[in-house]
């Protein structure tokens, strides 16, 4: 039996287990055990324990629970509301400005949490009711939050980029640096789409009003007139953002300057977040802190379980020479490298419809990286491209996590409306992927400059 056939059987076993609805981590564990017993032999069963331990015996993984804790501490405070209010003060007079302020708040919050679900939940709880009160449609309100939340796995610190760096043996600092400019560009592209979508809705509203003889109701900024902020109020609102900016700067500077490892930088971030929440935002009581600690433990345990069992599967595939043979097959076929990249992105997008980014990154990176290097692509650039692809999976059914997060915080909005509001952002992210592929220096400029 060829190695590629063996790899296909392992993938089929995993797919069948996923379709049963069992937790992803358990499905991966059973797949890992089955792959060892069937293809390495029952006498190698003891390798499962050793591989699992080796996959977690990495100091870099310590950054994951620390960044998760940092994000949950912010999410448990009033910080998300203050971020949203600052964005509203500056953008509310622009057409679709309140939705844009949600994206802006999500961008900053993502830089502090590294979690898409946490970003969508924290900003969505504040922003969706506010947009509904001002007459924004459910599609624009939920779409902006769902898409803005995806920035949590791209803008550093990012759990996804940490795992990719460990799996691909690449510098996490360079990956973090590579995610900064694409994250900002994506946020701006989201805002452009919001402006276009709101304009289209306003014109449709005006046409209906003219047909019914009720007069136009749309304004320059959105469905209803927004509050006017003075310049003094706008600059005052920035003082609420300065602690966030200072925290981000401190964490990134100690990381990029080589003063601390990602895990040490994450520990510094947790300490600074605790100080900010305790002294400035004052939104985290003792009981709430215990809930944050419990939630962080649950999330971190699940992420690390998925990481460990995915790594075992990847190790078995490597023993079977699946990555090497697949890379050789692609090389021998002499396909255009952009065609291969397109096929890789399609496969990742399909996987993202069913699996969380963590498991996809850990399982596929050892397989795809040899092909990427053989085709002459930069591994740092590919890590960012891969992460953007994972972002698309977060708002793509049937397992788009951010879609269900929004349904949870706005149960009165039909899931269909949330989905229709989110789907255009798939096109926006696809356009971004094309842009970053044609001009890879957009991604690589900051890492090359810093390192």
NUPATI-529569 format. One record per residue (C-alpha): residue number from 1; residue in one letter; chain; x, y, z. Coordinates in steps of 0.25 Angstrom, whole numbers, always signed. Layout:
% NUPATI-529569
NUM / A / A / X / Y / Z
...
% end
This chain:
% NUPATI-529569
1 / X / A / +0 / +0 / +0
2 / X / A / +6 / +14 / -4
3 / X / A / +8 / +24 / +6
4 / X / A / -2 / +34 / +0
5 / X / A / -13 / +23 / +1
6 / X / A / -9 / +21 / +15
7 / X / A / -10 / +36 / +17
8 / X / A / -24 / +36 / +10
9 / X / A / -29 / +25 / +19
10 / X / A / -25 / +33 / +32
11 / X / A / -32 / +45 / +27
12 / X / A / -44 / +37 / +24
13 / X / A / -44 / +31 / +38
14 / X / A / -43 / +45 / +44
15 / X / A / -55 / +50 / +35
16 / X / A / -64 / +39 / +39
17 / X / A / -61 / +42 / +54
18 / X / A / -64 / +57 / +52
19 / X / A / -77 / +54 / +45
20 / X / A / -82 / +46 / +58
21 / X / A / -82 / +59 / +65
22 / X / A / -72 / +55 / +76
23 / X / A / -62 / +66 / +82
24 / X / A / -51 / +69 / +72
25 / X / A / -40 / +66 / +82
26 / X / A / -46 / +52 / +84
27 / X / A / -48 / +49 / +69
28 / X / A / -33 / +53 / +67
29 / X / A / -29 / +44 / +78
30 / X / A / -36 / +32 / +73
31 / X / A / -31 / +35 / +59
32 / X / A / -16 / +36 / +65
33 / X / A / -18 / +22 / +72
34 / X / A / -24 / +15 / +60
35 / X / A / -13 / +21 / +50
36 / X / A / -2 / +15 / +60
37 / X / A / -8 / +2 / +61
38 / X / A / -12 / +0 / +47
39 / X / A / +0 / +5 / +40
40 / X / A / +12 / +4 / +50
41 / X / A / +7 / -9 / +56
42 / X / A / +0 / -12 / +69
43 / X / A / +14 / -14 / +76
44 / X / A / +16 / +1 / +74
45 / X / A / +4 / +5 / +82
46 / X / A / +13 / +10 / +93
47 / X / A / +17 / +21 / +84
48 / X / A / +4 / +28 / +86
49 / X / A / +8 / +33 / +100
50 / X / A / +22 / +37 / +96
51 / X / A / +17 / +45 / +84
52 / X / A / +7 / +52 / +92
53 / X / A / +17 / +56 / +102
54 / X / A / +27 / +60 / +92
55 / X / A / +17 / +69 / +85
56 / X / A / +13 / +76 / +98
57 / X / A / +28 / +77 / +103
58 / X / A / +30 / +90 / +97
59 / X / A / +32 / +103 / +105
60 / X / A / +26 / +111 / +93
61 / X / A / +13 / +105 / +96
62 / X / A / +12 / +112 / +109
63 / X / A / +9 / +125 / +102
64 / X / A / -5 / +119 / +98
65 / X / A / -12 / +118 / +112
66 / X / A / -5 / +131 / +116
67 / X / A / -11 / +139 / +104
68 / X / A / -24 / +132 / +106
69 / X / A / -24 / +137 / +120
70 / X / A / -20 / +151 / +116
71 / X / A / -32 / +151 / +106
72 / X / A / -42 / +146 / +116
73 / X / A / -38 / +156 / +126
74 / X / A / -41 / +167 / +116
75 / X / A / -53 / +161 / +112
76 / X / A / -58 / +160 / +126
77 / X / A / -56 / +175 / +128
78 / X / A / -63 / +187 / +122
79 / X / A / -51 / +189 / +113
80 / X / A / -59 / +185 / +100
81 / X / A / -70 / +195 / +103
82 / X / A / -59 / +206 / +104
83 / X / A / -52 / +202 / +91
84 / X / A / -66 / +202 / +84
85 / X / A / -69 / +216 / +89
86 / X / A / -56 / +222 / +85
87 / X / A / -58 / +216 / +71
88 / X / A / -72 / +222 / +71
89 / X / A / -67 / +236 / +74
90 / X / A / -58 / +236 / +62
91 / X / A / -66 / +228 / +52
92 / X / A / -81 / +230 / +55
93 / X / A / -83 / +242 / +45
94 / X / A / -78 / +233 / +33
95 / X / A / -88 / +225 / +25
96 / X / A / -88 / +211 / +33
97 / X / A / -79 / +217 / +43
98 / X / A / -85 / +210 / +55
99 / X / A / -82 / +197 / +48
100 / X / A / -68 / +202 / +44
101 / X / A / -65 / +205 / +59
102 / X / A / -69 / +191 / +62
103 / X / A / -58 / +186 / +53
104 / X / A / -48 / +196 / +59
105 / X / A / -51 / +192 / +73
106 / X / A / -50 / +177 / +68
107 / X / A / -36 / +180 / +62
108 / X / A / -31 / +186 / +75
109 / X / A / -38 / +175 / +84
110 / X / A / -32 / +164 / +75
111 / X / A / -18 / +170 / +77
112 / X / A / -20 / +168 / +92
113 / X / A / -27 / +154 / +92
114 / X / A / -22 / +146 / +80
115 / X / A / -36 / +139 / +80
116 / X / A / -47 / +141 / +69
117 / X / A / -58 / +136 / +77
118 / X / A / -54 / +144 / +89
119 / X / A / -54 / +157 / +80
120 / X / A / -67 / +154 / +74
121 / X / A / -74 / +151 / +87
122 / X / A / -68 / +163 / +95
123 / X / A / -70 / +174 / +84
124 / X / A / -83 / +168 / +79
125 / X / A / -90 / +168 / +93
126 / X / A / -88 / +183 / +92
127 / X / A / -89 / +187 / +77
128 / X / A / -100 / +179 / +72
129 / X / A / -111 / +185 / +82
130 / X / A / -106 / +199 / +79
131 / X / A / -106 / +197 / +64
132 / X / A / -120 / +191 / +65
133 / X / A / -125 / +203 / +73
134 / X / A / -120 / +212 / +62
135 / X / A / -127 / +204 / +51
136 / X / A / -116 / +197 / +45
137 / X / A / -120 / +184 / +38
138 / X / A / -117 / +171 / +44
139 / X / A / -108 / +167 / +33
140 / X / A / -99 / +179 / +34
141 / X / A / -99 / +178 / +49
142 / X / A / -95 / +164 / +50
143 / X / A / -87 / +163 / +38
144 / X / A / -77 / +174 / +43
145 / X / A / -76 / +167 / +56
146 / X / A / -74 / +153 / +50
147 / X / A / -63 / +158 / +41
148 / X / A / -56 / +167 / +51
149 / X / A / -55 / +155 / +60
150 / X / A / -47 / +147 / +51
151 / X / A / -36 / +157 / +52
152 / X / A / -33 / +151 / +66
153 / X / A / -25 / +139 / +59
154 / X / A / -17 / +148 / +50
155 / X / A / -13 / +161 / +58
156 / X / A / -3 / +157 / +68
157 / X / A / -3 / +151 / +78
158 / X / A / -9 / +140 / +71
159 / X / A / -11 / +126 / +76
160 / X / A / -11 / +121 / +62
161 / X / A / +2 / +127 / +58
162 / X / A / +8 / +122 / +70
163 / X / A / +4 / +107 / +66
164 / X / A / +8 / +109 / +52
165 / X / A / +22 / +115 / +56
166 / X / A / +24 / +102 / +65
167 / X / A / +19 / +92 / +55
168 / X / A / +27 / +99 / +43
169 / X / A / +39 / +102 / +52
170 / X / A / +38 / +117 / +49
171 / X / A / +41 / +129 / +57
172 / X / A / +28 / +133 / +64
173 / X / A / +33 / +147 / +65
174 / X / A / +34 / +148 / +50
175 / X / A / +20 / +142 / +49
176 / X / A / +14 / +152 / +58
177 / X / A / +21 / +163 / +51
178 / X / A / +16 / +158 / +37
179 / X / A / +1 / +158 / +43
180 / X / A / +1 / +173 / +46
181 / X / A / +0 / +180 / +32
182 / X / A / -9 / +169 / +26
183 / X / A / -18 / +170 / +39
184 / X / A / -19 / +185 / +37
185 / X / A / -22 / +184 / +22
186 / X / A / -33 / +174 / +24
187 / X / A / -39 / +183 / +35
188 / X / A / -39 / +195 / +25
189 / X / A / -45 / +186 / +14
190 / X / A / -56 / +181 / +23
191 / X / A / -59 / +196 / +26
192 / X / A / -60 / +199 / +11
193 / X / A / -69 / +188 / +9
194 / X / A / -78 / +193 / +20
195 / X / A / -79 / +207 / +13
196 / X / A / -83 / +200 / +0
197 / X / A / -93 / +191 / +7
198 / X / A / -99 / +202 / +15
199 / X / A / -100 / +211 / +2
200 / X / A / -107 / +200 / -5
201 / X / A / -117 / +198 / +6
202 / X / A / -119 / +213 / +7
203 / X / A / -122 / +214 / -8
204 / X / A / -132 / +202 / -7
205 / X / A / -139 / +209 / +5
206 / X / A / -140 / +222 / -3
207 / X / A / -146 / +215 / -15
208 / X / A / -156 / +208 / -6
209 / X / A / -159 / +221 / +0
210 / X / A / -161 / +228 / -13
211 / X / A / -170 / +217 / -18
212 / X / A / -178 / +217 / -5
213 / X / A / -178 / +233 / -5
214 / X / A / -173 / +233 / +10
215 / X / A / -160 / +241 / +7
216 / X / A / -146 / +237 / +9
217 / X / A / -141 / +232 / +23
218 / X / A / -127 / +229 / +20
219 / X / A / -116 / +239 / +25
220 / X / A / -101 / +241 / +21
221 / X / A / -96 / +232 / +33
222 / X / A / -107 / +221 / +33
223 / X / A / -121 / +218 / +35
224 / X / A / -123 / +228 / +46
225 / X / A / -116 / +241 / +50
226 / X / A / -104 / +238 / +59
227 / X / A / -100 / +246 / +71
228 / X / A / -90 / +257 / +68
229 / X / A / -78 / +257 / +76
230 / X / A / -69 / +270 / +79
231 / X / A / -54 / +269 / +76
232 / X / A / -52 / +270 / +91
233 / X / A / -60 / +258 / +93
234 / X / A / -53 / +250 / +82
235 / X / A / -39 / +253 / +87
236 / X / A / -44 / +250 / +101
237 / X / A / -49 / +236 / +96
238 / X / A / -35 / +233 / +92
239 / X / A / -30 / +233 / +106
240 / X / A / -39 / +221 / +108
241 / X / A / -31 / +214 / +96
242 / X / A / -17 / +218 / +101
243 / X / A / -15 / +207 / +112
244 / X / A / -19 / +197 / +101
245 / X / A / -8 / +203 / +92
246 / X / A / +2 / +204 / +103
247 / X / A / +0 / +189 / +106
248 / X / A / +1 / +184 / +92
249 / X / A / +13 / +193 / +90
250 / X / A / +20 / +187 / +102
251 / X / A / +17 / +172 / +99
252 / X / A / +21 / +174 / +84
253 / X / A / +34 / +182 / +87
254 / X / A / +39 / +172 / +97
255 / X / A / +36 / +161 / +87
256 / X / A / +42 / +167 / +75
257 / X / A / +54 / +173 / +82
258 / X / A / +58 / +159 / +87
259 / X / A / +56 / +163 / +101
260 / X / A / +47 / +152 / +104
261 / X / A / +41 / +139 / +98
262 / X / A / +27 / +138 / +93
263 / X / A / +23 / +131 / +106
264 / X / A / +30 / +141 / +115
265 / X / A / +24 / +153 / +107
266 / X / A / +10 / +146 / +109
267 / X / A / +13 / +146 / +124
268 / X / A / +17 / +160 / +124
269 / X / A / +4 / +163 / +116
270 / X / A / -5 / +156 / +127
271 / X / A / +2 / +164 / +138
272 / X / A / -1 / +177 / +131
273 / X / A / -15 / +173 / +127
274 / X / A / -18 / +170 / +142
275 / X / A / -12 / +183 / +146
276 / X / A / -21 / +191 / +136
277 / X / A / -33 / +183 / +139
278 / X / A / -31 / +185 / +154
279 / X / A / -27 / +199 / +154
280 / X / A / -33 / +206 / +142
281 / X / A / -45 / +198 / +137
282 / X / A / -50 / +192 / +150
283 / X / A / -59 / +183 / +143
284 / X / A / -54 / +169 / +149
285 / X / A / -59 / +165 / +163
286 / X / A / -53 / +153 / +171
287 / X / A / -65 / +144 / +166
288 / X / A / -63 / +149 / +152
289 / X / A / -48 / +146 / +152
290 / X / A / -51 / +132 / +157
291 / X / A / -60 / +130 / +145
292 / X / A / -49 / +135 / +136
293 / X / A / -39 / +126 / +141
294 / X / A / -49 / +114 / +140
295 / X / A / -52 / +118 / +125
296 / X / A / -37 / +120 / +122
297 / X / A / -34 / +106 / +128
298 / X / A / -45 / +100 / +119
299 / X / A / -41 / +107 / +106
300 / X / A / -26 / +104 / +108
301 / X / A / -28 / +90 / +111
302 / X / A / -36 / +87 / +99
303 / X / A / -27 / +95 / +90
304 / X / A / -15 / +87 / +96
305 / X / A / -22 / +74 / +94
306 / X / A / -25 / +77 / +80
307 / X / A / -11 / +81 / +78
308 / X / A / -5 / +68 / +84
309 / X / A / -14 / +58 / +76
310 / X / A / -12 / +66 / +63
311 / X / A / +3 / +66 / +65
312 / X / A / +2 / +51 / +67
313 / X / A / -5 / +49 / +54
314 / X / A / +5 / +58 / +47
315 / X / A / +16 / +50 / +53
316 / X / A / +11 / +37 / +48
317 / X / A / +8 / +43 / +34
318 / X / A / +23 / +47 / +34
319 / X / A / +27 / +33 / +38
320 / X / A / +19 / +28 / +26
321 / X / A / +26 / +38 / +17
322 / X / A / +13 / +44 / +13
323 / X / A / +18 / +59 / +13
324 / X / A / +31 / +55 / +5
325 / X / A / +23 / +47 / -5
326 / X / A / +12 / +57 / -7
327 / X / A / +23 / +68 / -9
328 / X / A / +30 / +59 / -19
329 / X / A / +17 / +56 / -27
330 / X / A / +14 / +71 / -28
331 / X / A / +28 / +73 / -33
332 / X / A / +28 / +62 / -43
333 / X / A / +15 / +67 / -48
334 / X / A / +21 / +81 / -52
335 / X / A / +9 / +88 / -48
336 / X / A / +9 / +103 / -48
337 / X / A / +12 / +107 / -34
338 / X / A / +1 / +117 / -33
339 / X / A / -9 / +106 / -38
340 / X / A / -3 / +97 / -26
341 / X / A / -5 / +109 / -16
342 / X / A / -20 / +111 / -21
343 / X / A / -22 / +96 / -19
344 / X / A / -16 / +97 / -5
345 / X / A / -25 / +109 / -1
346 / X / A / -37 / +101 / -6
347 / X / A / -34 / +89 / +2
348 / X / A / -31 / +98 / +14
349 / X / A / -45 / +105 / +12
350 / X / A / -52 / +92 / +11
351 / X / A / -46 / +87 / +24
352 / X / A / -49 / +100 / +31
353 / X / A / -63 / +98 / +29
354 / X / A / -63 / +86 / +38
355 / X / A / -50 / +87 / +47
356 / X / A / -45 / +98 / +56
357 / X / A / -32 / +106 / +52
358 / X / A / -24 / +99 / +63
359 / X / A / -26 / +85 / +58
360 / X / A / -24 / +89 / +43
361 / X / A / -11 / +96 / +46
362 / X / A / -4 / +85 / +54
363 / X / A / -9 / +74 / +45
364 / X / A / -6 / +80 / +31
365 / X / A / +6 / +89 / +33
366 / X / A / +16 / +77 / +33
367 / X / A / +9 / +72 / +20
368 / X / A / +8 / +85 / +13
369 / X / A / +21 / +92 / +17
370 / X / A / +31 / +83 / +9
371 / X / A / +22 / +86 / -4
372 / X / A / +22 / +101 / +0
373 / X / A / +37 / +101 / +1
374 / X / A / +39 / +93 / -12
375 / X / A / +31 / +103 / -19
376 / X / A / +39 / +114 / -15
377 / X / A / +29 / +121 / -5
378 / X / A / +33 / +128 / +7
379 / X / A / +29 / +120 / +20
380 / X / A / +26 / +133 / +28
381 / X / A / +17 / +138 / +16
382 / X / A / +10 / +125 / +15
383 / X / A / +7 / +125 / +30
384 / X / A / +0 / +138 / +29
385 / X / A / -8 / +133 / +16
386 / X / A / -12 / +120 / +23
387 / X / A / -17 / +128 / +35
388 / X / A / -26 / +137 / +26
389 / X / A / -31 / +124 / +20
390 / X / A / -34 / +120 / +34
391 / X / A / -42 / +133 / +37
392 / X / A / -51 / +130 / +25
393 / X / A / -54 / +116 / +32
394 / X / A / -59 / +124 / +44
395 / X / A / -70 / +130 / +37
396 / X / A / -73 / +118 / +27
397 / X / A / -84 / +108 / +30
398 / X / A / -87 / +98 / +35
399 / X / A / -77 / +100 / +47
400 / X / A / -74 / +115 / +46
401 / X / A / -71 / +118 / +60
402 / X / A / -73 / +133 / +60
403 / X / A / -87 / +130 / +53
404 / X / A / -91 / +122 / +66
405 / X / A / -85 / +132 / +75
406 / X / A / -93 / +143 / +69
407 / X / A / -105 / +135 / +70
408 / X / A / -103 / +132 / +84
409 / X / A / -102 / +147 / +88
410 / X / A / -113 / +151 / +78
411 / X / A / -123 / +140 / +79
412 / X / A / -134 / +148 / +73
413 / X / A / -127 / +149 / +59
414 / X / A / -129 / +137 / +50
415 / X / A / -116 / +130 / +47
416 / X / A / -119 / +132 / +32
417 / X / A / -118 / +147 / +34
418 / X / A / -105 / +145 / +41
419 / X / A / -100 / +136 / +30
420 / X / A / -104 / +145 / +19
421 / X / A / -98 / +157 / +26
422 / X / A / -84 / +150 / +27
423 / X / A / -83 / +143 / +13
424 / X / A / -79 / +156 / +6
425 / X / A / -66 / +156 / +15
426 / X / A / -62 / +143 / +9
427 / X / A / -61 / +150 / -4
428 / X / A / -53 / +162 / +3
429 / X / A / -43 / +152 / +9
430 / X / A / -42 / +145 / -4
431 / X / A / -38 / +158 / -10
432 / X / A / -28 / +160 / +1
433 / X / A / -22 / +147 / -2
434 / X / A / -20 / +150 / -16
435 / X / A / -14 / +164 / -12
436 / X / A / -4 / +157 / -3
437 / X / A / +0 / +147 / -13
438 / X / A / +3 / +157 / -24
439 / X / A / +10 / +166 / -14
440 / X / A / +16 / +157 / -4
441 / X / A / +25 / +168 / +2
442 / X / A / +12 / +174 / +8
443 / X / A / +13 / +162 / +18
444 / X / A / +28 / +161 / +18
445 / X / A / +32 / +176 / +19
446 / X / A / +31 / +177 / +34
447 / X / A / +38 / +164 / +38
448 / X / A / +49 / +167 / +28
449 / X / A / +50 / +181 / +34
450 / X / A / +50 / +176 / +49
451 / X / A / +59 / +164 / +47
% end
